[in-house]
Amino acid sequence: MVKGYSSISLKNTLVERLEAIQAKETDKHSEQKFATWLTNILYQLADYHETLNRYGPFLEFIDARENRINLVDHRKNKPVMIYINADRKELQCDLDNKSDCIHIGFCYAIPEVYKALIDHGFRPPKKT
């Protein structure tokens, strides 16, 4: 083992999925090795969680069901309902009466919200 490094084991099925993602994301002329790419992804994940814990602890995700996402805003000490407007293809905050407030931004960082959006007909833009 090299000083300053640790080894981890991953299931082959996970490695295959990650390699497929890397192949789609990296430039065809890139010489970046899989281990370097994965290390960068893990640093981004660690940064994301540290930032979320530092700046976002006042917002809490409760659940996503039917056409709404339930949050709690601990600064305002209130529940927050975010509604999925499938016709307009947007999220709408019941507390702020907006579609671009901090509660909406927080929702886009939650994987369960993406599943709910897809269930309501939202589709990612087509690559050109």
Secondary structure, 3 states (H helix, E strand, C coil): CCCCCCCCCCCHHHHHHHHHHHHHHCCCCCCCCHHHHHHHHHHHHHHHHHHHHHHCCCEEEEEEECCEEEEEECCCCEEEEEEEECCCCEEEECCCCECCCHHHHHHCCCHHHHHHHHHCCCCCCCCC
